[in-house]
Amino acid sequence: MNKIEVCLSPKLFDNYTLENKIVVIVDVLRATTIITTMFQNGLYKLIPVKTLDEAKELKEKGFLVAAERNGKKVDFADFDNSPYTFTPEKIGGKTLVYSTTNGTNTINLAKKAKSVILASFLNITEVSNYLSHEQKDVLILCSGWQGDFCTEDSIFAGALSEKLLQNNFISNSDSVNSSIELWNLAKKDLSEYIKTMYQYKRLMTLGMEKIIGYCFKIDVAEVIPVLKGDYIIDLKKIPQF
C-alpha cells in the first residue's frame, strides 16, 4: 500500500524525502483555488513566479499578469486574485504569469520534486481519483500563511487524506491524523467553522466574503493542474493522460 503524509508548513518541507512521491500543493485561500478556476475556464498555461520583479519583467515582454501581495492587486497587474476575474473570455487559450503572497512561493519550493500537482476543494475528487490511480506515495504540502500553519489548508489535507485512506492508502503520520480530526470537526458545518480562522477574518476586512465562500465549494472543477518545469498546465489535457 502507498503512504500519505502531510507537511503542515513550507518551513518543514525539507524534512521530507521526495523520491517516488507525488507532492500535492494546497493553498485554499486562494492560490490553488484560483489556479484550478483558471484551468477550468480554459487557461492554456500558467507561469508561477516568486517575486514581483519577475512578474514585472515578464509583463514587459508582453505576458498577461495576475499578481497580489497581502490580498491586494499590485499596480502593474492585469488581474487581481479573485476567481471571478478569470472568465473564459479573458483567459481562454492564453498563457498567464501569476505571483501571490504564499502559493506561488510554495509552488516554486516544490520544483525539487519530480511530480507536483495542485489541489483545492474545487477539484478534490478529481485529485483523489488521480492519486488513487497512480498508486504512489503522496505528500500533501500546505502553503500556510507566510510560512506558518494555516487551518484551511490543513482542513483540506484532512479531507483529501480521508478520501485516500478509503482507497488503499495508509498513514503512520500524526500530521495526517490531526488534519483528519480537524476536517471531521469542520465538516459538520463548514460555513460556520471557517469563520473561526484567522485568514477568514483577514480577508473579510478586505471585502472578500463572496470569494471566501467560493474557495470552499466542493467538486465544481474537472481539472488537475500539474507543474511541468517552470509552467503549470492541465494534466487532463496532456495526450498520455
N, C-alpha and C positions, 0 to 999 in steps of 0.2 A: 504493500500500500504506500501511497505517497503522503508526504507530510505537509502540514500547513504551519507557517509561522507568521507572527505579526510584529512588525517593527513600529513602535508607537511614536517614534520621532526620527527625523532625518539625522539627528545627532548620534543615534545608535546604529545607523546603517552599517558602518564599518565593522561592527561586531558580528555580522552575519556572513557566512560563506554563500557564494552565489552560483557555484558550479552546478549546472543542470537544473537550475531553478527558474521559474517564471516569476518575475517581480511585477506585482500589481500595484500601481500608484493610485492613491486616492487623495483628493482634496475636494471634499464635498462642497465647501463654501469658499471658492467657487470653481477653481481652475479645471478639475477633471469633469465637473458637471458642464461647464461651458464648452470644453473641447468635445465632449460627447454630443452636445447640441450642434456644434459646428458641423460635425461629420454627418449627423442625422439630416442636416439641412443642405448637404451637398458639397461641403468643402472638399477640395482636391488634396491639399497638402498643408501642413502646419509646420512652421519653423519656431520652436520654443527657444528663447534666449534669456540669459540670466540678467543682463544689465540693460538699462535704458540707452546707454551709448551704443550697444549692439543694435538695438531696435531702431534707433535713430539713423544709424549708418545704413541699415537695410531699407529704411523708409526713403532715404536719399537716392537709393538705387532703383526706386520705383515700386517697392513692395507695399501692400496694404499692411497696416499695423494696428493691433489691438494691444493696449498697454495700460496698466494701472499700478498705483502704489498706495497702499493703505486704503484700498477701496475706491479711490478716485482716479478718473481718467487723466492720463498725462496730456500735456498741451499739444504735442505733435501727433498724437494717435488718431487714426481714422475711426476707431471703435472704442467704446468703453467695455466694461466686463459684465454686461447684462446679457442673459440668454436671449432676450427679446430683440437685441440688436442684430443678431446674426441670422437674418432671414435668407431663404433660398435665393431671392432676387439679388441680394447684396454679395453673397459669398459662394454661390453655386459654381463649381468648377474652378475656383480660384485657389491661389496659394496665399497664406496669411502668416505674418510674423506675430508672435504672441509673447508677452512678458508680464508676469504678475509678481506680487509680493512674495508668495510662498511656492505655489505649484510649479512654476517653470524652473525654480531653483532645484526642487526635488527631482524633476524630470532630468535635468542635466546631471545631477548627482548620480542618478541611476544608470547613466550611459555605460558605466563599467560592467553592467550585467549584459548578458548576451540576448536575453529575452525579456522585454518590458512591454506591458500593456497598461492602459489607463481605464479606470473604472469609476462609476458613480451609481447612485440609486437608479438613475435613468436607464442604465444598461446592465444591472446586476445579474439578471438571469442569463443574458447573452454571455456575460463574462464567466459565470458559473458553469454554463454548459461547455464553453470552450475549454476551460481548465479541466473539467471532468473528462473531456475527450482527449486532451493532450497527455494526461496522466504523468505529470512531472511535479516535483516538489514546488510549493508555492510560498512566496514571501510577500505579504501584504505590507506595503510601505505607506504609512500615514504621513502626509505632508505637515500637518500641525500648523502652528502659527509662529513664525519667526524662530523655528527650530524647536518649539516647545509642544507639549502634548495638547491635543485638541479633542474634545468629547465627540464631535460629529464624525470625525474620521475613524475614531475607534468604534463608534456605533456601527458604522458601515463595515468595518473589519469584522465585527461580530456577526453581522447579517450574512456576509459572504462566507465566513468560516462555517456558520451553521449549515448553509446550503452544501458546502463541500463535504462536511462530515457526514452528510446524508448520502454522499456519492463516493464512498470507499476511500476517503481521505482520513488521516489520523493526525493527532496532535499530542505532544507532550509539553506544551508551552503554556506557561501561566499568562502570557500576554494574549494568547488566543482565548483561553478560558475567561479571562477578565473582560475581553471585548464581547464575548458572547453573553456574559452576565449583564453587561451594560446594554446590549441590544435587547435582551429579554425584558429588561426594566423599561427601556424606552418605547418598545413597540406596542406596549399596552395602550399608549396614547401619544403617538409620536409628535403630533402637532402641539401638544401641551409640553411634552418633555423638552423639546428643543428650546423652549422659552427660558430654560434654566441655564443655557450655555452662554459663555462669555461672547462668543462670536455672534450669536443671535443678537445680543444686546448692542454690540458694537455696530453691526450692520443696520440695526433698526434706527440708530441715531443718524445714519446716512440715508434713511428713507427707503430701505430695501426690503420691506415686508413681503411684497409680491415675489421678489427674486428668491428670498429665503424659502418660501413655500414651494416654489418651483424646484429647488435643489433637492427636496425630499420626495418628489414624485417617483414612483417605482415602476420600472419596466415600460417606459414610453419611448425608448430608442432601441434600434436594432443594429447598432454599430459596435465595433471593437477597435478603438484607437490603439495603434501599436507604434512603438518607437523603432525606427529604422535609421541608424546612423544619426544624422542631425535633423531628421524630419520625423513627423508623425503622419501616418496615413491610416485609412480604414482597413483593418485586416481582412474584412469580408470582401473587399474589392481586389485583393491580391489573387491572381489567377489560380494559384495552387491551394488556396484555402478550401 
